[in-house]
Amino acid sequence: MRFRICRLAALNVAAAALVAVWAAYWQVIRGPELAYDSQNPRVLLAEERKPRGALLDRRGRPLAVTVWREGRPRRVYPQGEVFSHPVGYRSLRLGKTGLEGALDAVLLGVGEAAPWWRELDRRLGRGPRRLDVVTTLDAQLQSFAWRLLGAAAGAVVVLDVHTGGVLVSVSRPGFDPNRLEEAWAQLSRAPSSPLLDRALLGVYPPGTIFQLVVLAAALSRDLVLLDGPAACSTGATSHQEVLWRHALAFPCKQAFGELAQSVGPRPLREVAEAFGLGSPPPVELAAAAGYLPEGKDLDLPRLRALGTGEGVLLSPLQAAVVAATLARDGERPHPHFILALRSDDGSTVARQVPSATRILAREVARGLQQALKEVSSHLDLHVPKSAGGALGLADAAPGRPGWFVGYGPGNSPRVAIAVVVEQGDAKAAVQVARMLFSQALPMVR
């Protein structure tokens, strides 16, 4: 009898321990995640009782605000389709996307907040409440880039080189979030995919843009010198020797294929990963990883093709980060959309952004800058040389989109730009970049 009682007590203790572990898992480990979930009933109930915080551009201009109509809060998007993808939408029927979804609990003031979000409440001695979010986006630049793309399908990303803040994230075609529910059937079936955020989730073959990564890997391992010879094609059958500093300006498929072979699959992938390729950028929104082949999948023909960008996919945001890394002398910035949080009484706390990560030696990055100077002399980006000019690389070929990737001004970079035009050519992408540089450089200091 005594043995049975001890056995039953042990079972009771074990059952209580299991219940305690189960409760701790859901309350401590999964609790914060569930609090943020946009399907959380607490979030939905809170939305019916109080308005959401506003989303603002970096100068305080409204991107998403709540107005009261017929006694109930309603979300309004003053910029319409221009910010449809980065800001996203909030709909009780269709859900939430973009910053509206990513910052749901913060905008409502429910659930747990990350430590840097709690700092504002700590300073003011109060519990969590809804907050306005000041983004890094610039409404004036975003609208300008939107108009520049026109009716063309494509994307534009502009980064602040110093901070990594996303100043522009344009994806065309877009949609008007103010009319989302009534237009949903048409939008969801449209062959042009207006609901796809091409700036963050669109992935494209980079072509010669990837040659920057190949050359960076070779220079980092002292396999070539900028003033060393590279065999480049100048026609269908003829070849001539040019210097590696000029190679990006010529059709050098054979030279870059051989260079990728010399670097090897594993070191080449390591450098590409250091630039942020093959993994999602660490931004607040959903972003594509692109595609970077595994070393084991690269036989000799595929490895040589990789030297010219074949077999790789990257997003415009990833391309802009590559440009910003070169502009920062080899330091990769941390791209982000959130600048600060602001309470309803005007108190603000800035977001703490991780420091840039050095991925290239300074001399290697400056060598790549010299190579970009040689290419840029052919592009005429209309940035006065007295201001340092602008440096960049363009690419297009049959079956590939038109690309431009670069930064400016050349002597003291402030902005990095990536432009992709799906059905265009390099000339169309360069034209967009040229006008953007002229508008952005006076605005970003």
Buried (B, 14 or more C-beta within 10 A) or exposed (E): EEEEEEEEEEEEEEEEEEEEEEEEEEEEEEBBEBBBBBEBEBBEEBBEEBBBBBBBBBEEEBBBBBEEEEEEBEBEBEBBBBBBBBBBBBBEEEEBBBBBBBBBBBBBBBBBBEEBBEBBBEEEEEEBBBBBBBBBBBBBBBBBBBEBBEEBBBBBBBBBBBBBBBBBBBBBBBBBBBEBEEBBEEBEEEEEBBBBBBBBBBBBBBBBBBBBBBBBBBBBBEBBEBEEBBEBBEEEEEEEEBBBBBBBBBBBBBBBBBBBBBBBBEBBBBBBBBBBBBEBBEBBBBBBBBEBBEBEEBEEEBBBBBBBBBBBBBBBBBBBBBBBBBBBBBBBBBBBBBBBBBBEEEEEBEBEBEEBEBBBBEEBBBBBBBBBBBBBEEBEBEBEEEBBBBBBBBBBBEEBBBBBBBBBBBEEBBBBBBBBBBEBBBEBBBBBBBBBBBBBBEBBE
